[in-house]
Amino acid sequence: MHGHLQSLGWALCLNSMSHNPTNAASRHYPEETSQVRLPEIEKQILEFWEKDDTFHASIELRAKEGKEFVFYDGPPFANGLPHYGHLLTGFVKDAIPRYKTMRGYKVERRFGWDCHGLPAEMTAERELGVTDGRLGIEKLGISVFNDFCANLVNRTADEWYKYVNRQARWVDFEDDYKTMDITFMESVIWAFKTLYDKGLIYEGYRVLPYCWECETPLSNFETRQDDSYRLRVDPSVTVAFELEPFDIDAKEEKKWYDERLSLLAWTTTPWTLPSNLAVAVGPEIDYVGVRRISDGKLYVLAKDRLESYSETLGDLEIVGEAKGEVFLGRRFAPIFDYFQGQQNAFQVIRGDFVTTEEGTGVVQIAPGFGEEDQAVCDAAGISVVCPVDDRGRFQMPVRDFVGVQVFEANPAIVQMLREKGVLVEQRDYEHSYPHCWRTDTPLIYKAVSSWFVKVTAIKEQLLLENENINWVPAHVKHGAFGKWLEGARDWSITRNRYWGTPIPVWKSDDPQYPRIDVYGSLDELEADFGVRPANLHRPDIDELTRPNPDDPTGRSKMVRVQDILDCWFESGSMPYAQLHYPFENRSNFEANFPADFIVEYIGQTRGWFYTLHVLSVGLFGKPPFKHCMAHGILLGDDGRKLSKRLKNYPDPWEVFETIGADAMRWFLLSSSILRGQEAILDKSAIYDTLKRVINPIWNAYYFLTLYGNADGMVGTLDASSMSLLDRYILAKLRLLTETVTEAMDNYDISLTTGAIDAFLDALTNWYIRRSRDRFWSKSGVSSEVDTDKQEAYNTLHSVLVVLSQISAPLLPMLDEYVYKRLTGERSVHLSDWPDASWLPKDEVLVAEMDLVREVCSLGHSIRKAKNLRARQPLRKIVVSGRDSNVLERYKEIIADELNVKEVALERDFDRYAELKLNVVPAMVGPRLGPSTPKVMAAARSGNWERVGDTVRVGDVSLLEGEYELQLRPIDESASRVLASKDAVVTLDLELDEELIMEGLARDVVREIQAARKLADFSITDNIEVLLNVADLAVREAVTRFEDYIKEQTLAVSLTLGQVTDSAGWEYVGEILVATPGGGQVALKRPL
């Protein structure tokens, strides 16, 4: 088939399959192979799409209909390479737009590149050999550095296109957007200016997470990324802060805590102690004073922490207890004198955040290196000191450690504490510690100047607008995202870096004449500076200066604040910046905002989803999107994070080339990951998709083409057949169409894949298998047979056409292939979504036939457990239950499927099963109290009865939910209970001679059919058969059931004897299956 396709080209193949159902006799299906070759098919389809430009055709086709669907495609970092996370979201970003396109929407899909920020800068530093951070960049030249960063963008474009195209994702790479484009950047500074004018942006000096390797602060949410925390061992120390005694004369009564004593404080950051300005206690915490027997020193720590320090402190005498409030305001002697004389410093202050879970219940406070530290010091009137430079090294006045990186200074600081006699304890402490998400460097918290979005001012509106977003899974709304919004803090949006959108703020360089100008467009810049910037990047933008209009001396200048904007601010601006709003495309943006859909992994509830939401609500007063899917996290086949080093996941390109991209797509889209859970990325599971989903579709398609071509018949779109099986599968197809339509409208891809999976089981393992005789029967025997055959072909043809449309967003290449070959149309992705109304509606039939399938499935499970092959006839099956009579018209189907002679239906199941009552203690206990054990004992002894729809145990009536009724077979080897728990299937497993003989005859049929296949005979070929078998029982069975065997195998003659002249036979082979004693089978076509 594939050679035929390649040699004749697509056009000839498709022209041979006119969609017009007339003149069916002159048409035929394409010749196909029995095994699906998915990677080959995918490459052919990709080649066709490229030549046909099908993607752009799908946009142009729907543009005429006036409906537009907008989704946001999160831009990847331009210097990174695609990984499974990108592939997963890419599959969703392709499936939903394909569905919406078939539903009549125009769906434009622009690829975007996140060009700015640390990912690019860190790569540039490494490749340019910059080893001394910002100083080295400025020595090299900002212009050289930024030019290098800009060129990084083009490096990976080809690799991205290769992967994105191979996964069958339709997206426009030509009309892409880049965050470094001046049009994008102008929209970003417009957003900054608009928020500033609304009072939602301010400059502040705050303690923030700080990367000393990148020399820049980070946002609080950046430390909440999945990769941010690592286990790390730091030295923890407990030190003694000696409090000055109260003036006793000024007090009415001397208390134990009025004496000279030391508060014990615990910290895991000894390097912050040189900057210590206070200690904090919890006012309501109970503290205890203990005197050490060995030296008489009086120490204070939280009462709840005393036991953990008993070994360290030795023999102790408890001298008293007090609440933390009694220590507030007490002065203490500073351990280090670097900040001696600091106003209001070196006192005990209130700390409501202090706990007794770890440490001593006393916290040392260094306001330059802790968010809470800064807050409590502000309340106490203590100024911030921060003697650490941009590289994380001490500077003056910490004279003893100038130039030493803070983590490296820890050992020397601990030694100095020991020498000063204030070190009470030192231990290594392993804890989860934040690291830079780009450089893997342990962060510090450091006071820096930054510009902030005042998120706290709009927090209530953020929460309110979240209610207007449909989240998938639904729990994210008030879970991961809602809780993050509840705890939202002001957002630091500036970075002390180089490659990014500049903060559009100019300040006077003379504090005597203060002035701040904020710009939101190129026009505004041109108006004030007399030149229109051609490049908004540094250093060009830094060169724009002008005299300060508020300085009458004319000496001061307006100079740009040198920071750049956080790249998260840029990505959060993507909805309008990609369109250069508000400078262009105003009506287009406003008509389609908020977007209809967005998808990323769950961690983006603290990242991109969050920044989009903050900026959208701040700018427009509405959420940025209507529907948001937050998927879970992929894990390697060992259950750990995907790791190149561990090689715990299959190479994606290898999967594409050996199994198929559609198989990977279905595996990921049907996994628990789209329900927000974790999923294991296992190659065997992708193979399972091939077997469970793709092979059944192909097998059904191949079956249709094989038998259709053998009969010279082709199906048409026709749902009028009244055949029970036809009507069932068509009615089930209608339900599937309705289910999938509703699910996809609700972005529930998991429900969609589950529904299709279940339908495939009904199609291949029931409908086709039960309909084989109809396709197998000879044409021309009677008009009734021919009509029935045509209806079967029409039904299967119709099912496959509609199924290929329904599953096209999820299996775009396989379904394209099947649909085109069945219909001759240009593309399934240009077709309209199927309307279910033309299919029969018969939910009763579907429910009843599904019940028949369940009965047969249970019957097969009984056979399997007893090692009774399906070809062995049995005497009887009994279905017993109150509603078993609904199976009356299906008795023939059940008998044939289970190979039984009789199907009996009985309302009463007492002969085959018994009801067991299980009382639920947790439900019944609160109501019945002490009577509960008595009721449970009565239930176990069988002293209960059903009265209508209620259950009575002794003299107590149980309520719904307080009990469970379980139907249990009396003979579990021969019976099974239906899922509804109200009926039992029982097989008669006794075999007599007649049944055994017929079973052997069926085995012989299986042997001959296997030989036919090995001989490569056509399914329509008549044959002559010679059997050489030694077993007398088998020979007897052949004689007794000769006519049956010949009918089933299209044999014109069947002879028992020796194969004396193998040359006279087209095939001679050993008997392969289960015939006792073995033997030979010989086949040939009759002359």
BATORMAR-154983 format. One record per residue (C-alpha): x, y, z. Coordinates in steps of 0.05 Angstrom, whole numbers, plus 5000, padded with zeros to 4 digits. Example, Ala and Ser with C-alpha at 12.3 -4.5 7.8 and 13.67 -1.06 7.14 Angstrom:
<nodes>
524649105156/527349795143/
</nodes>
This chain:
<nodes>
500050005000/505450505020/509350384956/502950484916/501651134953/508551404941/508751214868/501951484848/501752074896/496152314939/491852584884/490951934847/489451564911/484252064931/481152134863/479751384864/475151504924/469751984904/465452194963/459352114919/455851474942/453051324874/455950804827/458750414886/460549814844/465850214806/469250434870/473650074919/477650204982/485150294981/489349674992/492149695063/496849285105/494248895164/499149225212/499049985223/505650315208/504350955247/510951325239/510651225163/503451465160/505152075203/510852285157/506352225096/501052655129/506153175151/508753205080/501753285053/500053835103/506254225083/504854175009/497454305017/498354865068/492554555106/493954945170/493055625138/487155365099/483755185165/484455905188/482156215123/476155745119/473455945187/475156685180/468956745136/464456495192/465957085238/467256685302/474156725334/477256305389/483356585424/488356205467/494856425496/501156045479/506356135534/512956325501/518755855517/525556135532/528756255465/535455945483/532455305512/530754655477/523954305477/522753765529/516853325549/513553895587/513354305523/510853705483/505253565533/502654285533/503854295458/499153705448/493654055488/494954715452/493954345387/488053905406/483554455432/484654925372/483454345323/476854195358/474754925358/476654985285/472054405268/466654755309/467055345263/471855815298/477756185269/483756005312/490156375299/496256065330/502656485335/508956195364/512556645413/519556705441/521356925512/527957265495/529857665555/532157525626/536857085664/536556465619/539556855562/544257255605/547156655641/548456305574/551756935548/556257015610/558456295604/559956315529/563257005532/567656785590/564957305639/566857055708/566057675752/558757825742/556058515728/562958835733/565458365678/559458515634/560659265640/568059165624/566058775562/560859295544/553359255553/552359345478/556758745462/553458325516/546358485494/547958375420/550457685439/544057545478/539857765419/543357285373/542056695420/534756715399/535956445330/540155855352/534555385373/529055595325/530355015277/530354505333/523854775360/520654745291/523054035282/519753785346/513554205342/512254005270/513553265284/508553255341/503453505290/502354165325/499654705280/502755375298/505255965258/512856025263/513256555208/508657065241/511656945309/512857465363/519057595405/519157945472/525358325448/521558635389/520859385398/513359335387/512658825443/517059235489/513159875475/506759525499/510459295561/512560005580/505460235566/503059725617/508159975668/506160705657/498760535661/499660175727/504060735753/498761255736/493660825774/498060835836/499560095830/507160165820/511960445872/519260435889/521260115954/527159865996/525259166016/528358496034/527558035975/530357355953/536957535921/541557135875/548657365889/551156995827/546257345781/546857985823/539458115823/533358035866/527957525849/520457545858/517557175917/513756715871/520256525835/522556185899/516155765896/517855445830/518354685830/525954685822/527355235873/528254855938/534054375952/536354016014/542354386042/546554316106/548054966143/551055096211/545655246262/547855616324/544655796390/547556436420/546556806485/544257536483/545757836551/540158306575/541758906617/538258866686/532359316701/533459896748/530959536811/529760186849/524660396799/520559766809/515859586865/517958856870/524058486844/522457916796/527057356774/527157636703/529658316728/536558026739/542158006689/540357426643/541357186572/536157026520/537956416479/536756526404/537456006349/539156156276/541055756214/544456366183/550356546228/552757026175/546957496192/549257576265/554358136250/548258546226/543858366286/539958956314/534558626357/531757976385/524357796382/519957406429/512757196425/508857616476/504057036493/509256486492/511156176559/518556266574/522555936629/528756186666/533855656682/540355736722/546055286700/548954946761/556054926733/557055676725/550856006755/548856336689/541556496679/538656326611/531656436583/528256036528/521255796511/518455306561/516554826505/523754806480/527254676546/527353916539/531053966472/536654366505/537153966569/543253576546/546854196519/545654616581/547054066632/544454076704/539454636712/535254976764/528655276742/527955966773/521456186743/516656256685/513856876649/510357086586/514657386531/511558066541/515658186604/522058206563/519558726512/523859356511/529659046550/536359256523/541958766508/549358816495/550858736420/555058126404/558658506348/560059246353/559659416278/553159796287/554160056357/549960686367/544560506317/538260866339/533260426377/537359806364/539459236411/532859146446/527758586454/521858696407/515158376393/515057816341/508157506328/511357036279/515656706333/513955976345/516355406390/516654876336/524154946328/529855306361/528955676427/522756106418/527256716411/529256986343/535257416328/533357996282/537658266224/532958736186/537258756124/536558006113/529557786130/522658006108/519557916177/525758206209/524958846168/517558896185/518458836260/524359316260/520259826221/514959776275/520259876329/523560466293/529960086277/533160246210/535559736161/542959596154/545559156097/553159076097/553258586039/554858775967/551558545902/556057925899/553957705968/560457936001/561258306066/563159046063/564559586114/563159676170/563658916180/571159006180/573058296201/569857976140/570258496084/570458156016/568457466043/562257146013/557057066067/556456306065/563956236065/564356696126/560056226169/565855816200/569756436220/563656766249/562056146290/569156136315/568656866336/562156716373/565856166410/571556636428/566557166454/563456636499/556456706472/556156056432/551655576469/550955046415/552854906343/549954346300/549654186226/542454296203/539553986140/533754376113/530054536049/533055186024/531255635965/536055645906/536156065843/531755715792/536755865737/543755805768/542255315825/545755805872/543255835944/539656485952/540256996007/534957486031/537558186024/534858896027/534959215959/531759785923/526559545874/520159755839/513859385859/506859255833/502259395892/498758715889/496058795959/491959385936/487958965887/488058295924/480558285936/479158425862/484157885843/480257385885/473557635858/475657575785/478356875797/471156675807/469956835733/475256325710/473455605694/479155185720/480854485698/481454135746/476054525784/479654475851/485254935827/480555545831/480155555907/486155095917/492955235887/491055885853/486056155902/490456035962/496456355926/492256975913/490056995986/497357036008/499657495951/504758025967/507258625928/511158395867/518358615855/518658745780/525559035769/532258695761/539358965766/541158665698/542058845625/538058435575/530858615581/525559155574/528159775609/524260065667/521560695634/523161155693/527661765692/529862105756/533362755772/540762635787/540463185839/536363025902/535663775915/531063815854/527263155856/523162945796/520762285767/518262195696/515061545672/514061395598/509260925565/510661005490/515761175438/511661805423/512462045495/519861915494/520762275428/516762865453/521262965514/528062755487/527462985416/529262315386/525161695372/528761075399/530060545347/532160065402/529360055473/534959605500/540759815541/545460175530/541860585477/536060755522/540760965578/543761505534/537161885532/537962465581/535163165585/535463765632/531063715694/525164185682/524464285757/531564535767/531965295759/539565245758/539464805696/545064375723/541363725740/539263215689/533862695681/537362015680/534161335670/533760855728/538360315703/534259705723/530559275673/523758955681/522958245706/521757785646/515557525684/512658225675/513958155600/510757465595/504957715636/504058265585/503857775527/496257825512/496758545490/504158625475/504058085421/498958525384/502659185399/496559425438/494259975447/498360255390/495559755339/490159225335/485959575389/479259315365/481958615353/484758555423/478858865459/473858425421/477557795441/479757945512/479657565558/482356975519/478256345515/483455855537/490455755567/494255135590/500755025628/503054595685/500454695756/506655075779/504555655735/499055815786/504956155821/508156385756/505256565689/497956475707/499156925767/502857475730/497657475674/492157535726/495458095766/496958515704/490258385672/486258575734/490759165747/490259435676/483259225653/479459015715/478058315688/481457635686/486057485627/482756825607/476056475613/478355755617/484955515646/487754805647/493154675699/496153995686/500353575733/507653385732/511052845690/515652375726/520851895700/519851145696/523051095765/517951575796/522952135802/523552805766/525452735693/532952755689/537852715632/543152465680/538751895706/536151745635/529451575666/525151745606/524951535533/528051995482/522052365452/524752355381/525951605385/518751515408/516351935348/520451515300/519050815328/512150845360/509051485334/507452195356/499952045357/501251485406/505151955451/499652475444/494151995464/498251715522/499452405551/492552685539/489152075569/493652035630/492152285699/496552885686/490853285655/486953185719/492453555756/495952925781/502852645770/504052155713/509651665700/512951735632/513951005613/515450755543/511450125554/505350555570/506050905503/506450225469/500050045507/496650635474/498550355407/495449685426/489349955462/487250535418/491050605352/491049875333/483549785344/482150395299/486750125246/484149415252/476949655243/479050075182/483149495154/477349015164/472749475125/477549555067/479448815065/472448545063/469649125022/474749004967/473648254970/466148364960/466948944912/462749364959/463950054990/460050355047/456651035048/454551515102/447951175121/444951085190/438250785169/439650045182/434749715230/439349125243/439949055319/447549085319/447849655268/442750065306/446449935371/453250165347/450250765311/446250965372/452450875415/456251315365/450951845375/451951825450/459451845440/458852455395/454452815446/459052615503/465452835468/462353485444/460253675515/466953455544/471053835494/466654445503/468554395577/475954265561/475353575592/480153185549/480652625600/473152485594/473852505518/479451995514/475851545564/469351565523/472951405458/476850845491/470450525515/467150605447/472950265412/471949655457/464649625436/466449725363/472049225355/470748715409/463248695400/460249005338/465448775287/466448095319/458947965324/457948215252/463347795219/458447295189/454847865154/461248095120/463347375109/456847155075/456947064999/454147614955/448747444905/445546894946/439347304959/437148034958/436247995034/443447785044/446048314996/441948845031/444348625099/451548625075/450849325046/447749575111/453649285150/458649625104/454850285108/454550245183/461950085194/463850605141/459551135175/462250965244/469451025221/468351685185/464951995246/469951685294/475751965253/472652655260/471152595334/478152355351/481752795300/484153315352/487152745392/489952315336/490752835281/495352445234/492251755239/485252035232/487252475174/489751855138/483551445152/478652005137/481852195071/482151475048/474851355066/471851995040/476552284988/475852965020/481553455029/482453405104/478753175166/481253815199/477454235148/471053845159/465454075205/464753745273/459753185265/452453325282/449652745323/442452875302/442852445238/444651835280/439251415313/437351575384/436050935423/438850975493/434750375515/437949935462/444850185481/443750035554/440949345540/446349155491/451649405540/448448945591/448848375541/456248525533/457348515608/453647855614/458047565559/464347855590/462747525657/461246875621/468046895587/471447035654/468146405683/470646005624/477646285631/477946135705/476045405690/480745355630/474845225583/476645485514/471645925478/470845395422/468244885472/460544905471/456944905538/449944695554/446845295588/447645985618/442846275669/441947025681/438047115745/435547785771/429448215776/430348545708/433447965670/427447935623/430148535585/435148045554/429747635521/430847895451/438347815458/438447085477/440846855408/446647355411/448647135481/448246395462/452546495401/457646945436/458546475495/457845835454/452245565496/446045165474/441045505519/440146185552/435446185612/432846825645/430146785716/427547345761/429446995826/436846905840/436046515905/438645865874/444946205850/446646755899/445047055967/444647765993/449347966049/448048576092/453948996114/452449526166/456950146163/459050286236/461450996222/454751186193/450050806239/453850916304/452251656316/444851516308/444050856345/449350946398/449750356446/444949946402/450049916345/453649266366/446948916374/444649126304/451248916273/450848226307/443748126281/445948316211/451647806213/446947256237/442147386180/436647676223/434548206174/429648326117/428248796059/421749186067/420549546002/426550005991/428849966063/432549456106/430149236175/434948906224/430948616282/426549196302/431149736274/430250046205/436750266173/437250906133/440550986065/448051026072/448050626137/448649956102/450949606039/447649006005/452448535970/450347975924/454947375931/454746755887/453446095921/458145745872/463646255857/467045795807/460845805761/457746485776/459247225773/455347835798/453748405750/456549105765/449449325783/449748815840/442548595825/443647995779/447947375773/450847015713/451646255721/454645765671/453145025668/460244745665/458444005656/460843705590/457643105554/460242715493/456243125443/459043785470/466143515471/465443275398/462843955375/468544295412/473643865375/470244035309/470944775325/478344655341/479144345272/475944965241/480945395278/486644955252/484445025180/483345775186/490345845214/493145445156/489245885106/492546495135/499446185132/498145975060/496246695044/489646495013/484547035000/478647065048/474146884989/478046294963/474645604963/479345044984/480344294987/482644025054/486343385073/487043245148/491842735177/490142645250/491442045294/486742195352/480441775344/476042285379/478242835331/477042385272/470042225299/468742975308/470843125236/466242585210/460342795253/461043545239/463743525167/458443995139/459544505193/467144495183/466544575108/461645145114/466145535163/472545435122/469745505050/472044785038/469044434978/471943775003/474443515069/478342855071/481542465127/487942105105/495442125094/499042685057/502542225007/504442734954/505943414983/507343684914/500043634898/498144124952/499244864956/500344835031/502344275078/503644425151/503544165221/497244245261/498544845305/493344935358/490044475408/488343835370/490343225412/495842805382/497743315329/497843165255/498143515188/493543945146/494144035071/490444565030/489644734957/484945124913/480144684872/481644614798/
</nodes>
